[in-house]
Amino acid sequence: MALIALAGQANGGKTSLFNQLTGSRYKTVNYPGATVDCAVGSLKLPLGEVAVLDTPGILSLVPRSEDERAAVQALGNASRLLPGQDIPDLVVAVVDMSQPERALGLVRQLKTAGFRLLVVLTMPDLAARKGCALDPRRLSDALDLPVAVINGRTGSGLPELKDELSRLLEECLAPGPVTLPQSIGEDEIRANYEWAEKVVTHALSQVGRDGTGWGFDPDRLLLDPRFGFVAFLLVMTGLFWAIFAAAAPLQAGVEVLLAWFGKGLSGLMPTGFLAELVSQGVVPGFQAVLTFVPQIAILFLLLGILEDSGFLARGTVIVDRPLALIGLNGRSFVPLLSGFACAIPAILAARTIPGRKERLLTQFVIPLMSCSARLPVFGLLLGLMFPGEAWKAGIGMTCIYLASLFLGGAVSALLARAVPIPASKAGFQMELPAWRLPLWKTIASSTLDRTWSYVRRAGGSIFLISVVFWLLNRFPSPEHSLALSAGRMLEPMFVPMGWDWRIAVGLIAAFAAREVFVSALAVVFAVQGGDAAVGKLLQVMQSATHAETNHPLFTVSSVAALMVWFLIAMQCLATTAVFRKESGSWTYPLLQMAGYLVLGWVAAFVTAQGLQLVGIP
């Protein structure tokens, strides 16, 4: 089977082209010896089916980061990813037509190295918006290479591109030999840019503006040192607030629907042990967590809009200077922001950071970002603290997210001085993508996929934990259950925060998955499956008291301490396992887990005791 490899810079339309070529016929594979994913798909051409390899974005064949190194190695020897393949039969060099100079430098390196090349120009609509474009024929003459044009967002030009791919592959020319450069000096970099500028000047074709521009340049505001950071904070604050406030009516509808489903399912079950397990264990556990799915979907939707429009790339530039003060740089921004969705892909996204110290610091503080698994917990606790006041809960959610950012910054600043690894001397450089209107179909599809992935991932944990906790809460008897015994053993650790054995049991469950804390409380407090789970659970929690003192269990101080605990404490074993793989050692993951658990306990203790000291129970 022939192999086509895609190569090009990040944000240049390479992945959009890959999706157009392969459709849904692709899978993600891990490059051996490096924790970097490459996508491998298939494309049907008249000559038969060919393999398509999408590599991480690169600017040069001399790599600086782990993902760039894996991309170059895959181009030079694809057999480690696809047995039987060696040098790609054809390399498609992707060039963003709206800003081609840096991409053409890579094209020159690929040609010099000996690869068979097809240059594909992407984003012709953005080039037209700027009022200029590259003439494919002139560019082909200047490069002495075949050139094609495609709009990866709409698929325009795809049939012509497939015809060109078929023509080149049918020539049956053997690839190679390929010689990859080992280093690149400043003189060569300068020569590449000068050569690229001459090629662009030769191939430039002036055209009229297409009238689809923004009408103004947003970068004048967002990249301004005086107003950019303020604008960035306002946008991010709006995002965090919307996660709670905008989701409130959707949550109410989902809760009613789940309550109706739970009541109907309970009515179909015959009385007995199994019926009690389903109605008191499984159904309440699912209801208590799935009610918060609208919040998670809104988070994924808004992040997708910010990414597709080009805002996240601007945010990277804006926060570069503040991040430099705490030992990081602008490349840390996207992984940190991804941590608000899930820590695992966020830690993987940190591979793009060239410096080892900056990469480890970023991965170390990512778990402090409030991931989507915490949303059900914070949503429940904020609903308990501000019953019926969605706007206050929305402000509270915003404060939680901002607190996670400041906390992560403080931890990074301390570790930057303590970690005995020299800082990278490589400066921060980034090619800003052009502003684009979001492709709503793609964003909607991505939001649905990521939300369903969360539900599917959480579903197994919820089911297992709900069943186990219901059994532990019933045997050998409700008055002397195993859950009660385990909770009583741990209760002394949490008494200073105002928590009892039931909360202690929920915290144990949260080590499997943080969101399971909500379903564990639903089981421990015996919320029936036919009820509107979250609403009923809130009522039960509001009236819950300590068995010995008869004082309220969930007070302002105890609830605030719980939120602080979940903000800091490391309770995701999957994240620890991924960090161990990325760092290549257990040292940093174990320090991370132990440090955040201790810090979480101390911070929760100080929060509870401090509020009680000023007269807030």
C-alpha positions in Angstrom: 0.0 0.0 0.0 1.3 3.4 -0.9 1.9 6.0 1.8 1.1 9.7 1.7 2.5 11.8 4.6 1.2 15.3 5.4 3.8 17.8 6.7 3.5 21.5 7.6 3.3 24.0 10.4 0.6 24.1 13.1 -2.5 26.1 12.4 -1.8 25.8 8.6 -4.9 23.7 7.7 -3.0 20.3 7.7 -5.5 18.5 10.0 -8.5 19.9 8.1 -7.0 18.6 4.9 -6.4 15.2 6.6 -10.0 15.0 7.6 -11.2 15.9 4.1 -9.0 13.1 2.6 -9.8 10.4 5.1 -13.3 11.2 6.4 -13.9 9.0 9.4 -11.5 6.3 8.2 -8.6 7.1 10.6 -7.2 6.2 13.9 -4.8 7.8 16.4 -1.5 5.8 17.0 1.3 6.4 19.5 4.8 6.9 18.0 7.0 4.2 19.5 9.5 5.6 22.0 7.7 9.0 22.3 4.4 9.8 23.8 3.2 11.6 20.7 0.1 10.7 18.7 0.0 10.6 14.9 -3.2 10.1 12.9 -3.3 7.3 10.3 -6.1 7.0 7.8 -7.0 5.7 4.4 -7.9 7.3 1.1 -9.6 5.6 -1.8 -8.1 6.5 -5.2 -8.6 5.0 -8.7 -5.3 3.1 -8.3 -6.5 1.6 -5.0 -6.5 2.4 -1.3 -3.5 4.4 0.1 -2.5 5.2 3.6 -2.4 8.8 4.8 -0.2 9.8 7.8 -0.9 13.1 9.6 2.2 14.2 11.6 2.4 16.9 14.3 3.0 20.5 13.1 6.7 21.4 12.4 8.5 24.6 11.2 11.7 22.8 10.4 13.3 19.4 9.9 15.5 20.2 12.8 13.1 19.6 15.8 13.0 21.4 19.1 10.2 19.7 21.0 9.1 16.1 21.5 6.2 16.3 19.0 8.4 17.9 16.4 11.0 15.2 16.8 8.4 12.4 16.4 7.0 14.1 13.3 10.5 14.3 11.6 11.3 10.7 12.6 8.0 9.6 11.1 8.8 11.3 7.9 12.3 9.7 7.8 11.2 6.2 8.8 7.4 5.4 8.8 8.0 1.7 9.5 7.7 2.2 13.3 4.2 3.4 12.8 3.2 1.4 9.7 5.1 -1.9 9.4 6.3 -2.5 5.9 6.5 1.2 5.1 9.7 3.2 5.1 10.1 6.5 3.4 6.6 8.0 2.4 5.9 7.5 -1.3 4.7 11.1 -1.4 4.9 14.0 1.1 2.2 16.6 0.9 3.7 19.9 2.1 0.8 22.0 3.4 1.3 25.8 3.0 -1.1 28.4 4.4 -1.7 30.7 1.4 -2.5 33.7 3.7 0.9 33.6 5.3 3.2 31.4 3.2 6.8 32.6 4.0 7.6 30.4 7.0 5.9 27.3 5.4 7.9 27.7 2.2 11.1 27.5 4.2 10.0 24.0 5.3 9.2 23.1 1.7 12.7 24.0 0.7 14.1 21.8 3.5 11.9 18.8 2.4 13.0 19.2 -1.2 16.7 19.4 -0.3 16.3 16.3 2.0 15.1 14.3 -1.0 11.4 13.7 -0.4 8.9 13.5 -3.3 6.7 16.5 -2.8 3.3 17.9 -3.7 2.7 21.4 -2.4 -0.9 22.0 -1.3 -2.1 25.6 -0.7 -4.7 25.9 2.0 -7.0 28.7 3.3 -7.5 30.5 -0.1 -10.5 32.3 1.4 -8.3 34.0 4.0 -5.8 35.0 1.3 -8.7 36.5 -0.7 -9.9 38.4 2.4 -6.4 40.0 2.6 -6.7 40.9 -1.1 -3.9 38.8 -2.4 -3.2 35.1 -3.2 -0.5 32.9 -4.7 -0.8 31.9 -8.3 -0.4 28.0 -8.3 1.2 28.0 -11.7 3.8 30.7 -10.9 4.5 29.0 -7.6 4.9 25.6 -9.3 7.4 27.1 -11.8 9.4 28.8 -8.9 9.5 25.7 -6.8 9.8 23.2 -9.7 7.1 21.2 -7.8 3.5 20.3 -8.5 1.1 22.6 -6.6 -2.6 22.2 -5.8 -5.1 24.4 -3.9 -7.8 23.2 -1.4 -10.1 24.8 1.1 -9.9 22.3 4.0 -13.0 23.7 5.7 -15.4 23.4 2.8 -13.7 20.7 0.7 -13.4 23.0 -2.4 -10.6 21.7 -4.7 -10.7 18.2 -3.2 -11.5 16.3 -6.5 -8.7 18.0 -8.3 -6.3 17.2 -5.4 -7.2 13.5 -5.5 -6.6 13.5 -9.3 -3.1 15.0 -8.7 -2.3 12.5 -6.0 -3.3 9.6 -8.3 -1.2 11.0 -11.1 1.9 11.3 -8.9 1.5 7.9 -7.3 0.9 6.2 -10.7 4.3 7.4 -11.8 5.7 4.7 -9.5 8.9 6.6 -8.8 10.8 5.1 -5.8 11.2 7.6 -3.0 14.6 8.5 -1.5 17.3 8.5 -0.7 16.4 10.9 2.1 19.0 12.7 4.2 17.6 14.6 7.2 19.5 17.7 8.4 21.1 17.4 11.9 21.3 21.1 12.6 20.5 24.5 11.1 22.4 27.7 11.6 21.3 31.3 11.7 22.7 31.9 8.2 20.6 29.1 6.7 17.5 30.2 8.5 18.0 33.7 7.1 18.7 32.3 3.6 15.4 30.3 3.8 13.4 33.4 4.6 15.0 35.5 1.9 14.4 32.7 -0.6 10.8 32.3 0.5 10.2 36.1 0.2 11.5 36.0 -3.4 9.3 33.0 -4.3 6.2 34.7 -2.8 6.9 37.9 -4.6 7.2 36.0 -7.9 4.0 33.9 -7.3 1.9 36.7 -5.8 -1.4 37.4 -7.6 -3.3 40.5 -6.6 -7.1 40.1 -6.4 -9.9 42.2 -5.1 -11.1 41.7 -1.6 -14.0 39.3 -1.3 -15.9 41.5 1.2 -16.1 38.8 3.9 -13.6 40.4 6.2 -14.2 41.3 9.8 -14.5 45.1 9.0 -11.8 45.8 11.6 -8.7 44.2 12.9 -9.3 42.6 16.3 -5.6 42.3 16.9 -5.4 46.0 17.4 -7.3 45.5 20.6 -6.4 41.9 21.7 -2.6 42.3 21.1 -2.4 45.7 22.6 -0.3 45.6 25.8 -2.7 47.9 27.6 -6.1 46.5 26.6 -5.3 43.0 25.4 -5.0 41.4 28.9 -8.2 43.1 30.1 -10.1 41.9 27.1 -8.7 38.4 27.6 -9.8 38.3 31.2 -13.3 39.5 30.3 -13.7 36.8 27.7 -12.4 34.0 30.0 -14.6 35.3 32.9 -17.6 35.2 30.6 -16.8 31.7 29.6 -16.5 30.4 33.2 -19.7 32.3 34.3 -21.6 30.8 31.3 -20.7 27.3 32.3 -23.0 27.6 35.3 -25.5 30.3 34.6 -26.3 29.4 31.0 -26.6 25.7 31.8 -29.2 26.2 34.6 -32.4 25.9 32.5 -30.9 23.0 30.5 -30.1 21.2 33.7 -33.6 21.6 34.9 -35.0 20.0 31.8 -32.4 17.2 31.9 -33.3 16.5 35.6 -37.0 16.3 34.9 -36.3 13.9 32.0 -34.0 11.7 34.0 -36.5 11.7 37.0 -39.2 10.5 34.6 -37.0 7.8 33.2 -35.9 6.7 36.7 -39.4 6.5 38.0 -40.5 4.5 34.9 -37.6 2.1 35.3 -38.3 1.6 39.0 -41.9 0.8 38.3 -41.0 -1.9 35.8 -38.7 -3.7 38.3 -40.2 -6.4 40.5 -39.8 -5.9 44.3 -36.7 -7.5 45.9 -33.0 -7.1 46.2 -32.3 -6.3 42.5 -35.1 -3.7 42.4 -33.6 -2.0 45.5 -30.1 -2.1 44.0 -31.4 -0.4 40.8 -33.7 2.2 42.4 -31.4 3.1 45.4 -28.0 2.5 43.9 -27.6 2.6 40.1 -30.3 5.0 39.0 -29.6 7.7 41.6 -25.9 7.5 40.8 -26.4 8.1 37.1 -29.0 10.8 37.7 -26.9 12.8 40.1 -24.0 13.1 37.5 -25.8 13.2 34.2 -27.7 16.2 35.3 -24.5 18.2 35.0 -23.9 17.2 31.3 -25.2 20.5 30.0 -22.5 22.4 31.9 -19.8 20.1 30.4 -21.2 20.5 26.9 -21.2 24.3 27.2 -17.6 24.2 28.4 -16.6 22.1 25.3 -18.7 24.3 23.0 -17.2 27.6 24.1 -13.6 26.2 24.1 -14.2 25.0 20.5 -15.4 28.5 19.4 -12.4 30.2 21.0 -10.0 27.7 19.3 -11.6 27.7 15.9 -11.9 31.5 15.7 -8.2 32.1 16.5 -8.7 33.6 19.9 -6.8 31.0 21.8 -3.7 31.7 19.7 -4.0 35.4 20.7 -4.4 34.4 24.3 -1.1 32.5 24.0 0.7 35.6 23.0 -1.1 37.8 25.6 -0.2 35.6 28.6 3.4 34.8 27.5 4.8 37.6 29.7 2.8 36.8 32.8 3.6 33.1 32.4 7.3 33.9 32.1 7.2 35.4 35.6 6.2 32.0 37.0 8.7 29.9 35.0 6.4 29.1 32.0 5.9 30.6 28.6 3.1 31.2 26.1 3.2 27.6 24.9 1.9 26.6 28.3 -1.3 28.4 27.8 -3.2 26.0 25.6 -2.3 22.9 27.7 -3.4 24.8 30.9 -6.6 25.9 29.3 -7.2 22.4 28.0 -7.0 21.3 31.7 -10.3 22.9 32.3 -11.8 20.2 30.1 -9.6 17.2 31.2 -6.1 16.9 32.7 -5.1 13.9 30.6 -5.2 15.4 27.1 -3.9 18.6 28.6 -0.8 16.9 29.9 -0.3 15.3 26.5 -0.7 18.7 24.8 2.3 20.0 26.8 4.6 17.9 24.5 4.7 21.0 22.2 6.8 22.9 24.8 10.5 22.6 23.8 12.1 23.2 27.2 12.0 20.2 29.6 11.7 22.4 32.7 8.8 24.4 31.3 7.1 21.2 30.1 7.4 19.5 33.5 6.1 22.6 35.3 3.1 22.9 33.0 2.3 19.2 33.5 2.7 19.5 37.2 0.2 22.4 37.6 -2.4 21.2 35.1 -4.3 19.1 37.7 -5.0 22.4 39.6 -7.1 23.5 36.6 -10.8 22.8 37.4 -11.5 20.0 34.9 -15.0 18.9 33.7 -15.0 16.0 36.2 -15.2 18.7 39.0 -18.2 20.4 37.4 -20.8 18.1 38.9 -19.2 18.5 42.4 -18.9 22.3 42.2 -22.4 22.5 40.7 -23.9 20.5 43.6 -22.0 22.5 46.3 -22.8 25.9 44.7 -26.4 24.8 44.4 -26.3 23.9 48.1 -24.7 27.3 49.1 -26.9 29.4 46.8 -30.3 27.6 46.5 -32.4 29.1 43.7 -29.9 31.9 42.9 -28.2 30.9 39.6 -26.5 34.3 39.1 -24.7 34.0 42.5 -23.8 30.4 41.7 -22.5 31.6 38.3 -20.3 34.2 40.0 -19.1 31.5 42.4 -18.2 29.2 39.5 -16.2 32.1 37.9 -14.3 32.6 41.2 -13.5 28.9 41.4 -11.9 28.9 38.0 -10.0 32.1 38.6 -8.8 30.7 41.9 -7.5 27.6 40.1 -5.5 29.9 37.7 -3.9 31.9 40.5 -3.2 28.8 42.6 -1.5 27.2 39.6 0.6 30.3 39.1 1.7 30.3 42.7 2.7 26.7 42.6 4.5 27.1 39.4 6.4 30.1 40.7 7.6 28.2 43.7 8.6 25.1 41.8 10.4 27.1 39.1 12.9 28.1 41.8 13.1 24.6 43.4 13.3 22.3 40.4 17.1 21.7 39.6 16.6 21.8 35.9 17.9 24.6 33.8 15.3 26.8 32.0 15.1 26.6 28.2 17.0 29.3 26.3 14.6 29.0 23.4 12.4 32.1 23.1 8.7 31.9 22.6 7.7 32.1 18.9 4.3 31.5 17.4 2.7 32.0 13.9 -0.7 33.5 14.6 -3.5 32.0 12.5 -5.8 34.4 10.7 -9.1 35.3 12.4 -11.9 33.0 11.1 -15.6 32.7 11.6 -16.1 29.3 13.5 -17.1 26.4 11.4 -20.3 25.6 13.3 -20.8 22.1 11.9 -17.3 21.1 13.0 -17.7 22.7 16.5 -21.1 21.1 17.0 -19.7 17.7 16.0 -16.7 18.1 18.2 -18.8 19.2 21.2 -21.1 16.2 20.8 -18.1 13.8 20.4 -16.3 15.2 23.5 -19.5 15.3 25.6 -20.4 11.7 24.7 -16.8 10.7 25.4 -17.1 12.1 28.9 -20.5 10.4 29.5 -19.1 7.1 28.1 -15.9 7.3 30.3 -17.8 8.3 33.4 -20.6 5.8 32.9 -18.5 2.7 33.8 -17.1 4.4 36.9 -20.6 5.6 38.0 -22.2 2.2 37.6 -19.4 0.3 39.4 -19.1 2.8 42.2 -22.8 3.0 42.7 -23.2 -0.7 42.9 -20.2 -1.1 45.3 -21.3 1.7 47.5 -24.9 0.5 47.8 -23.6 -2.9 48.8 -21.1 -1.5 51.3 -23.9 0.7 52.7 -26.2 -2.3 53.2 -24.0 -5.1 54.4 -23.8 -6.8 56.8 -26.6 -4.4 58.0 -27.5 -0.7 57.4 -26.6 0.0 61.1 -23.2 -1.7 61.0 -22.3 -1.5 57.3 -18.8 -1.7 55.8 -19.2 1.8 54.4 -20.0 3.1 57.9 -16.9 1.3 59.4 -14.6 2.7 56.7 -16.0 6.2 57.1 -15.6 6.1 60.8 -12.0 5.1 60.5 -11.2 8.2 58.4 -13.6 10.6 60.1 -11.1 12.0 62.6 -9.0 13.3 59.7 -11.9 15.4 58.5 -13.7 16.5 61.7 -11.8 19.9 61.8 -13.5 20.7 58.5 -17.0 19.8 59.8 -17.3 16.6 57.7 -18.5 13.2 58.9 -18.1 9.6 57.8 -20.5 10.0 54.8 -18.4 12.8 53.3 -15.3 10.7 54.0 -16.8 7.8 52.0 -17.6 10.1 49.1 -14.0 11.4 49.1 -12.7 7.8 48.8 -15.0 7.2 45.8 -13.7 10.4 44.2 -10.3 8.8 43.7 -11.8 6.6 41.0 -13.3 9.7 39.3 -14.1 13.1 40.9 -17.6 13.3 39.6 -18.5 10.0 41.4 -18.5 12.0 44.6 -22.0 13.2 43.7 -23.4 9.8 42.9 -21.7 8.4 46.1 -23.6 11.0 48.2 -26.8 10.1 46.4 -26.3 6.4 47.4 -25.1 7.2 50.9 -28.0 9.5 51.6 -30.4 6.9 50.0 -31.9 9.2 47.3 -34.5 7.1 45.5 -34.2 6.5 41.8 -37.6 7.9 40.9 -36.8 11.3 42.4 -35.3 14.3 40.6 -32.0 13.2 41.9 -30.1 16.5 42.3 -33.1 18.4 43.7 -33.9 15.6 46.2 -30.2 15.2 47.1 -29.9 19.0 47.8 -33.0 18.7 50.1 -31.5 15.8 52.0 -28.1 17.5 52.3 -29.7 20.7 53.6 -31.4 18.8 56.4 -28.5 16.4 57.2 -27.0 16.6 60.6 -24.1 15.1 62.6 -25.2 12.0 64.4 -23.6 12.9 67.7 -24.2 16.7 68.0 -27.3 17.1 65.8 -25.6 20.1 64.2 -26.1 20.8 60.5 -23.6 18.8 58.4 -23.4 21.1 55.4 -22.8 24.6 56.6 -21.1 27.5 54.8 -17.7 26.7 56.3 -17.9 22.9 55.6 -19.2 23.4 52.0 -16.5 26.0 51.3 -13.9 23.7 52.7 -15.2 20.9 50.4 -14.9 23.2 47.3 -11.3 24.1 48.4 -10.5 20.4 48.8 -11.8 19.5 45.3 -10.0 22.6 43.9 -6.6 21.3 45.1 -6.5 17.7 46.1 -5.1 15.2 43.6 -7.9 12.5 43.1 -7.4 11.3 39.6 -5.3 8.2 39.3 -5.5 8.2 35.5 -3.8 11.6 35.5 -1.0 10.3 37.7 -0.4 7.4 35.4 -0.3 9.7 32.3 2.1 12.1 34.0 4.4 9.2 34.9 4.5 8.1 31.3 5.2 11.7 30.1 7.9 12.5 32.7 9.5 9.0 32.4 9.7 8.7 36.2 7.5 8.2 39.3 9.3 11.0 41.1 7.3 13.9 39.9 3.8 12.2 39.8 4.2 10.9 43.4 5.4 14.3 44.6 2.4 15.8 42.7 -0.1 13.5 44.3 1.3 13.7 47.9 1.8 17.4 47.7 -1.6 18.3 46.4 -3.3 16.0 48.9 -1.5 17.6 51.8 -2.0 21.1 50.5 -5.7 20.3 49.9 -6.2 19.1 53.5 -4.3 22.1 54.9 -6.2 24.6 52.7 -9.6 23.0 53.6 -8.7 23.1 57.3 -7.7 26.8 57.1 -10.9 27.6 55.2 -13.2 25.9 57.6 -11.5 27.1 60.8 -11.0 30.6 59.4 -14.7 31.0 58.5 -15.7 29.7 61.9 -13.3 32.0 63.6 -15.0 35.1 62.1 -18.4 33.8 63.1 -19.5 32.0 59.9 -20.6 28.5 60.8 
